[in-house]
Every structure is written in C-alpha cells, then in structure tokens.
Amino acid sequence: MWCYRGGSISTEPRINDRIRVPEVRLVGPSGEQVGIVPLAKALELAQEYDLDLVEVAASARPPVCKLMDYGKFKYESAMKAREARKNQAHTVIKEMKLRPKIDPHDYDTKKGHVVRFLKQGDKVKITIMFRGREQSRPELGYRLLQRLASDVEDLGFIESNPKQDGRNMIMVLGPHKKKTEAMAEAREAQAARKAERQGVAAEAAPAEEEAPEAAAEAEVEADGSAEANAEA
C-alpha cells in the first residue's frame, strides 16, 4: 500500500524539460493561440524566442503551455502579492481602560488615544473598571461611556452598547471610516509632507547659489571704488 511520508508538494508549474507529455496546446508570448503542437516543437520555439515553456493549465487535455520569461513572471507575481498584502485592511480592536472617577487630564489623554485609533480605522473597546464600592454605582461608568461616545461621535459610533461584565462595564466604538480609507488618507498625507519638504529644499537651493554671486558683485563694486579714489 502506498503511503505518503511527508515532504512539501511543489505548487509551481512545470517548465521546459520538466513537462512530460507528447503534445501541448501552445500559447505564444503575446497571448496568441498557436494551437496543438508536439512538445519537441514547443521547446524548439521556446529556445528560438529565448523564453521558457510554462505549463499554465496542467489539467487540460492536452495541457496548455505558454511561452514566457518565467523569472520575470515570478518576480512580477511576487510584487503584486506584496502590494496586495500592503493594501490589505486588517480590522484591529484596540482597548482603552478607564476608571469611573477619572480626573479631567487623564480623561483627555485617554480620549486622545481613542481619537487616534478611530482615525486609523480601528475599533475601540472601552472598559470601565469598578473597584470596591464603585461597583454599586454602575451609572457612573455608563455616564462616562456616553460622554466619551458623544465626544468622538464625528469619528466613531457605538457598535456595542455598554454592558456589565463582572466588575467591568464594556462598550465598543466603531470607526466611521473603513480601514482602507484611513490607510489611503495616511499615505496621501505622507506623500504631501514629502512633497512639501522637497519644495522647501528646492526653494532654499537658489538662495544659496545667489549668495556667492552677490558677494562677487560687491567685490567688483569695491574694486571700482578703490580705482576711482586712486585716480582722484
């Protein structure tokens, strides 16, 4: 009985002399249909074009093969996958913990973090932690959560209403902007800052170049004055 003993199974297509079929349906370098040709003829054409013969549809009968630069194809595919991963939006749930009797300064600091998270397109889980006798005053936590939700309503909304969870009270805020929109805006802002810095540098360069010219003009004027005094 056959038994698989491990090892990785290659997912890459077969190319060139690794293709072992009598004939293939050949596609040319520009996507044109060449038709069904013997494998030897397809390999000969690949050599003639200085390209690879790549099996792109192994399950077809006969298999479909294309003439292409396989190294370039792999590189471009890797770049596309990398770009897709970079633009992929991952929803993240941040957490912020507060006390029912938080002082104004700490509240402003915590609210600032919540604002930043929502601007980034992330959800925020707000947790009010009760201690001791505070547990008998859940309305303090509820009012604090409502106040926070009201303060950031232009950036987010209440996705999960406040609810008691043991000694804590929890509320979840969701961002108005999608993660992809927030990422796009961040990239645009970064590009704008870069362009602004380059513009400032470009403006400063001519000023530095003008300085030696001004000095040279002043020197010429000084020489002229000295000659005039000598003649007098």
C-alpha positions, 0 to 999 in steps of 0.5 A, a space after each residue: 500500500 502506498 503511503 505518503 511520508 511527508 515532504 512539501 508538494 511543489 505548487 509551481 508549474 512545470 517548465 521546459 524539460 520538466 513537462 512530460 507529455 507528447 503534445 501541448 496546446 501552445 500559447 505564444 508570448 503575446 497571448 496568441 493561440 498557436 494551437 496543438 503542437 508536439 512538445 519537441 516543437 514547443 521547446 524548439 520555439 521556446 529556445 528560438 524566442 529565448 523564453 521558457 515553456 510554462 505549463 499554465 493549465 496542467 489539467 487540460 487535455 492536452 495541457 496548455 503551455 505558454 511561452 514566457 520569461 518565467 523569472 520575470 513572471 515570478 518576480 512580477 507575481 511576487 510584487 503584486 502579492 506584496 502590494 496586495 498584502 500592503 493594501 490589505 485592511 486588517 480590522 484591529 480592536 484596540 482597548 482603552 481602560 478607564 476608571 469611573 472617577 477619572 480626573 479631567 487630564 487623564 480623561 483627555 489623554 485617554 480620549 486622545 488615544 481613542 481619537 487616534 485609533 478611530 482615525 486609523 480605522 480601528 475599533 475601540 473597546 472601552 472598559 470601565 473598571 469598578 473597584 470596591 464600592 464603585 461597583 454599586 454605582 454602575 451609572 457612573 461608568 455608563 455616564 462616562 461611556 456616553 460622554 466619551 461616545 458623544 465626544 468622538 461621535 464625528 469619528 466613531 459610533 457605538 457598535 456595542 452598547 455598554 454592558 456589565 461584565 463582572 466588575 467591568 462595564 464594556 462598550 465598543 466604538 466603531 470607526 466611521 471610516 473603513 480601514 482602507 480609507 484611513 490607510 489611503 488618507 495616511 499615505 496621501 498625507 505622507 506623500 504631501 509632507 514629502 512633497 512639501 519638504 522637497 519644495 522647501 529644499 528646492 526653494 532654499 537651493 537658489 538662495 544659496 547659489 545667489 549668495 556667492 554671486 552677490 558677494 562677487 558683485 560687491 567685490 567688483 563694486 569695491 574694486 571700482 571704488 578703490 580705482 576711482 579714489 586712486 585716480 582722484 
